[in-house]
Amino acid sequence: QVQLQESGPGLVKSSQTLSLTCTVSGVSITTANYYWSWVRQPPGKEPQWMGCIQYDGASGARPSFKSRASISRDTSKNQFTLQLSSVTAEDTAMYYCVRGEIGRDEYDYWGQGTQVTVSS
């Protein structure tokens, strides 16, 4: 059974760097043809894809986040991590880690999500 679990601080101060980790169980994050993404949903807004890291280690971020967001992985721990620098109140959101399959439009597994609040 594939499971994803987000972890990280629930409260971050403005201008600091947010770091979230997703621990995956039930499948290796190096399994071919899958990618692992971060999606966030600010209050009252639609979900926003932030970026992903593929099974082969290739990663990318949404252009609007590119200068602040980076995604990495630790295959020995079967984890992938989001780092978002210079956070502001606009980064307050529910953050989810998800799995997708290359060539398919929808994600097939989601973590339960973790609330992140940025304080001034």
N, C-alpha and C positions, 0 to 999 in steps of 0.2 A: 504493500500500500504506500503510495507516494504521499509524503507529508512535507509541508514547508512551514517553518516557524520563524517569524521575525523577532529580533531582539535589539535593544538599544535604549537610549535615554528617552524618556517621555517629555522632558523639558530641556530646551536648549536656549542659551542666551543669544540674542541678536549679535551678528557678526562672527559667531563661532562656527565651527565645522560640525555638521551632523554626520554621525556614522551609524549605519544600521547593518546588521548582519542577518542573513537568511540561512538557517540550517536546514538542509534537505535530508530526508530519510526515505528509504524505500527504493531509491534509484541513484545512480551516480550522476553527478552534474557533467561528467564527461561522456555520457551516453550520446551516441551519434544522433544528429538531426534535431536535437532539442536546444532551446535557448532559455535563458533565465532572466527575467525582467523585474524591474521595479516600477510600480504604478502607484500614484498617489491620488487622493481625492480631497481637495480642500473643502471646507464647509460650504454647502450650497452650490457646488460646482461639479462639473463632469470629471470623471477620472482622467488623469494625465499620465501617459506613458513617459517615463523618465530616461530609460536606457536599458540595455541588456548586455549579457555576456553569453556567447555561444559555447557549445560543447567543446569546441576547439580552442577556446580562449579569446577569440576575437570579440571585441566589445565596442560599443558605441552609445552615444547619448543623444537625446533630443537636442536639436540645434539651440533652442532657447536655454537649455541647461548646460550646454557643452563646456562653457568656460568654468562652470562651478561643480559639475557632477562628474564623478568617475566611478566605474564599477570594476571590481576585481574579484578574485576568487582564491580560495585555499582548497585545493583538491584533496589534500590529506585529511581535511576536516569536513569535506563535502559542504562547503559554505561559499556563499558569495556575498559581497559587501558593497554597499552604496556609501559614498562619501559626498556630501554636499557642503560646499564652503560658503562663507559669507552669508549665512542664513538671515532672513528677515521675517517679519510677521506673515508675509505672504507665503512662506514655506510651511506654515501651520497646516497640517493635513493628517489624514489617515494614510499610512504607507503600507503597501502590500508587496510581497514578493510573489511572483507567479511563474508558471512554466508554460512555454509555448512550443509547438512543433513547427519546424521550418516548412513553409508551404501551406500552413493552415492559418485561418484568420483568428480563431478564438484561442484563448488560454484554456488549458485543461485542468490545471491545479492552481489553487490560490492558498496563500497563508491566511491566517485569521485577521491579520492587519495589526498595526501598532500605531497608536495616536502619538503624534509629535506636536508639541506646542512650542512656539518660539516666543520668548519673553524679551521685553525691551530692557 
